Amino acid sequence: MVDTCNLDSLQAVQSFGEHPLFYVCCIFATVVGAIAGATASSRVRMDIVGVLVCGTIASLGGGTVRDILLNGMMTQDGTPITVYWVDGHDVQFLYMALITSLVMFYVTRFWNPPVGTIRVADAFAMAFFTLLGAAKAYYLGCSGIVCICMGVCTGVAGGALRDVLTGNVPYVFRSKEVYASAAFSGSLLFVVLQYFNCPYQVSYILGTILVFTLRMVAVYMNWQLPSYRSLLDTVHSDEHQK
């Protein structure tokens, strides 16, 4: 399924250290994810272990879930897919998540980052991880719908796990948050552009921009998705009005 012309593209999403753009973005997204997770856990007064666990899961959770789902697939050279931070080449991301979470445990005792700033940074992290997940699945030869699912999973799973651990309804399930929809749109754009043989760097950047833009516009324009409302609730509401 993966042809020769895609080999460099696949290597780009597997070996961050050899591709500066991906490496820098992944470092930033990993750190931001850990900051968001550690900050959220500190606000519910978790101890240091809770902050470390929550920050690390928020940072690495999406990619971990993605790689578990892709487990068993092979790259073109026959190398099996493993969880990326378990591999010795990329274990530095685990260190980054742990160190960032530890630093935030002490920083948040004296200063809480503004919610708006965290949202902007979190949107970038989600955008980057979303496209990384979609790209990795695509260059492994997965179908378009699977690539989109892997993109959404990578982008939102870490944040969802963070929210569950801190006792909140995950953003991805809130009617007032355009979260998974933004990840879906960016992944879809990436797959479509690749179908028309657009250079993978261009597809990746455009997809990332779309996810980030949709997320930020939705936050500041207060866009909402339709939420569930039971017919029984509607009947009761009408009876009260009478």
VENLINKA-V283504 format. One record per residue. N is the residue number from 1. RES is the residue in one letter. SS is DSSP state (helix for helix, strand for strand, loop for the rest). Layout:
BEGIN
n = {N & N}
res = {RES & RES}
ss = {SS & SS}
END
This chain:
BEGIN
n = {1 & 2 & 3 & 4 & 5 & 6 & 7 & 8 & 9 & 10 & 11 & 12 & 13 & 14 & 15 & 16 & 17 & 18 & 19 & 20 & 21 & 22 & 23 & 24 & 25 & 26 & 27 & 28 & 29 & 30 & 31 & 32 & 33 & 34 & 35 & 36 & 37 & 38 & 39 & 40 & 41 & 42 & 43 & 44 & 45 & 46 & 47 & 48 & 49 & 50 & 51 & 52 & 53 & 54 & 55 & 56 & 57 & 58 & 59 & 60 & 61 & 62 & 63 & 64 & 65 & 66 & 67 & 68 & 69 & 70 & 71 & 72 & 73 & 74 & 75 & 76 & 77 & 78 & 79 & 80 & 81 & 82 & 83 & 84 & 85 & 86 & 87 & 88 & 89 & 90 & 91 & 92 & 93 & 94 & 95 & 96 & 97 & 98 & 99 & 100 & 101 & 102 & 103 & 104 & 105 & 106 & 107 & 108 & 109 & 110 & 111 & 112 & 113 & 114 & 115 & 116 & 117 & 118 & 119 & 120 & 121 & 122 & 123 & 124 & 125 & 126 & 127 & 128 & 129 & 130 & 131 & 132 & 133 & 134 & 135 & 136 & 137 & 138 & 139 & 140 & 141 & 142 & 143 & 144 & 145 & 146 & 147 & 148 & 149 & 150 & 151 & 152 & 153 & 154 & 155 & 156 & 157 & 158 & 159 & 160 & 161 & 162 & 163 & 164 & 165 & 166 & 167 & 168 & 169 & 170 & 171 & 172 & 173 & 174 & 175 & 176 & 177 & 178 & 179 & 180 & 181 & 182 & 183 & 184 & 185 & 186 & 187 & 188 & 189 & 190 & 191 & 192 & 193 & 194 & 195 & 196 & 197 & 198 & 199 & 200 & 201 & 202 & 203 & 204 & 205 & 206 & 207 & 208 & 209 & 210 & 211 & 212 & 213 & 214 & 215 & 216 & 217 & 218 & 219 & 220 & 221 & 222 & 223 & 224 & 225 & 226 & 227 & 228 & 229 & 230 & 231 & 232 & 233 & 234 & 235 & 236 & 237 & 238 & 239 & 240 & 241 & 242}
res = {M & V & D & T & C & N & L & D & S & L & Q & A & V & Q & S & F & G & E & H & P & L & F & Y & V & C & C & I & F & A & T & V & V & G & A & I & A & G & A & T & A & S & S & R & V & R & M & D & I & V & G & V & L & V & C & G & T & I & A & S & L & G & G & G & T & V & R & D & I & L & L & N & G & M & M & T & Q & D & G & T & P & I & T & V & Y & W & V & D & G & H & D & V & Q & F & L & Y & M & A & L & I & T & S & L & V & M & F & Y & V & T & R & F & W & N & P & P & V & G & T & I & R & V & A & D & A & F & A & M & A & F & F & T & L & L & G & A & A & K & A & Y & Y & L & G & C & S & G & I & V & C & I & C & M & G & V & C & T & G & V & A & G & G & A & L & R & D & V & L & T & G & N & V & P & Y & V & F & R & S & K & E & V & Y & A & S & A & A & F & S & G & S & L & L & F & V & V & L & Q & Y & F & N & C & P & Y & Q & V & S & Y & I & L & G & T & I & L & V & F & T & L & R & M & V & A & V & Y & M & N & W & Q & L & P & S & Y & R & S & L & L & D & T & V & H & S & D & E & H & Q & K}
ss = {loop & loop & loop & helix & helix & helix & helix & helix & helix & helix & helix & helix & loop & loop & loop & helix & helix & helix & loop & helix & helix & helix & helix & helix & helix & helix & helix & helix & helix & helix & helix & helix & helix & helix & helix & helix & helix & helix & helix & helix & helix & helix & helix & loop & loop & loop & loop & helix & helix & helix & helix & helix & helix & helix & helix & helix & helix & helix & helix & helix & helix & helix & helix & helix & helix & helix & helix & helix & helix & loop & loop & loop & loop & strand & loop & loop & loop & loop & loop & strand & loop & loop & loop & loop & loop & loop & loop & loop & loop & loop & loop & helix & helix & helix & helix & helix & helix & helix & helix & helix & helix & helix & helix & helix & helix & helix & helix & loop & loop & loop & loop & loop & loop & loop & helix & helix & helix & helix & helix & helix & helix & helix & helix & helix & helix & helix & helix & helix & helix & helix & helix & helix & helix & helix & helix & helix & helix & helix & helix & loop & loop & loop & loop & helix & helix & helix & helix & helix & helix & helix & helix & helix & helix & helix & helix & helix & helix & helix & helix & helix & helix & helix & helix & helix & helix & loop & loop & loop & loop & loop & helix & helix & helix & loop & loop & loop & loop & loop & loop & helix & helix & helix & helix & helix & helix & helix & helix & helix & helix & helix & helix & helix & helix & helix & helix & loop & loop & loop & loop & helix & helix & helix & helix & helix & helix & helix & helix & helix & helix & helix & helix & helix & helix & helix & helix & helix & helix & helix & helix & helix & helix & loop & loop & loop & loop & loop & loop & loop & loop & loop & helix & helix & helix & helix & helix & helix & helix & helix & helix & helix & helix & loop}
END
